[in-house]
Amino acid sequence: MPAKEPEKDPLEGNPRYRKVEFINSGSFGFVVKAQDLQSGQTVAIKFVEIHDDKDVKHAHREIMNHQHLLHPHVVQLKEVFTAGPYLAIVMEYVPNGDMFNFVVSRRGLPENEARWFFQQLVLGMDYCHRKGVCNRDIKLENTLLVLQPDKKPLLKMCDFGYSKHDQLDSYATSKVGTPGYTAPEVITAGAAGYDGKTADVWSAGVMLYTMLYARYPFERPEDKALKPAERTNKVLRRILDVDYFFPDSPAMSAEAKDLMRKIMVAKPSERLSLQQVQHHPWFQQDLPPGSLEYNTWALQVPNPNVQTSEDVDRIILGAQSARKAAAAASSKGAQKTDEELLAGLR
């Protein structure tokens, strides 16, 4: 169930951050737009409740993987702290919504525009992968936009909740992500696991197809009549069979279709690698000079805002303790109210 905006401002009394407005909520928690009173910058703060040890592990992994990333096509994680019963994750504020709403509002993108967004996505993924981080949930909803007059739109990857690190985390075995974007090897994953980076490439291919055609490659109009579980099973079956097609309209170049065919391949070993994607003729067209060399430089630039693993653990556990205390106080207050009502009836 999606989290709701709390009645009480979670930043009330905070010496550094002031709430500007509520942005959205989801199963993860909720997000507010806030002002950093020290720098004057606008930031986005995600508030998460930490219920159990699984939440602790999940939050630690997300923060540790994300906070080391400093790239134009990745939303920057600035810091984490405890705010009342919540873990607060402060991030760069990206003002213009996500790619999903952008593509839907445009009913698909022209090929040259989709290529520009795909180039940015791939360059951001390449940086993350070379930093040891696979995302495992590449999709339109997890890419945000900066739109400015007289400038090309900027894409930023924003959600690392399912991410894995080569050195810090165990090998990827869990079936995470969004069904329509899921790679075949993720669906069939057993104890041997799968390569999360290669699975990311598949998801990027699905995202490209969706930008171009404003539909998902493995969904059909008739699926809407099915129950949710049946619909998901149909989609997963088509993914395993690589059962998709290119609509006649809008017309796409042979090079674009060739790239998607070589990405959406069932066997990971036969799928294009991210490096091969970057050297495909369709990807190379209109690519700004120096783009492929940029990440080599970016990898040498550390994020100055990194908190230690010990500090992150302390903050997460503090948020868990604060939530338990708040829940206990709320339960005690409710019990007292019930007793008062009963006393009034006697």
Sequence and secondary structure as in RCSB ss.txt:
>XXXX:A:sequence
MPAKEPEKDPLEGNPRYRKVEFINSGSFGFVVKAQDLQSGQTVAIKFVEIHDDKDVKHAHREIMNHQHLLHPHVV
QLKEVFTAGPYLAIVMEYVPNGDMFNFVVSRRGLPENEARWFFQQLVLGMDYCHRKGVCNRDIKLENTLLVLQPD
KKPLLKMCDFGYSKHDQLDSYATSKVGTPGYTAPEVITAGAAGYDGKTADVWSAGVMLYTMLYARYPFERPEDKA
LKPAERTNKVLRRILDVDYFFPDSPAMSAEAKDLMRKIMVAKPSERLSLQQVQHHPWFQQDLPPGSLEYNTWALQ
VPNPNVQTSEDVDRIILGAQSARKAAAAASSKGAQKTDEELLAGLR
>XXXX:A:secstr
      SS TTTT SSEEEEEEEEEETTEEEEEEEETTT  EEEEEEE   SHHHHHHHHHHHHHHTT  BTTB 
 EEEEEEETTEEEEEEE  TT BHHHHHHHHTS  HHHHHHHHHHHHHHHHHHHHTTEE S  SGGGEEEE  TT
S  EEEE   TT EETTTS    S  S GGG  HHHHT  TT   HHHHHHHHHHHHHHHHHHSS TT  GGGGG
S HHHHHHHHHHHHHHT     SSS   HHHHHHHHHHS SSGGGS  HHHHHTSHHHHTT  TTHHHHHHHHTT
   TT   HHHHHHHHHHHHHHHHHHHHHHHHHHHHHHHHHHHHH 
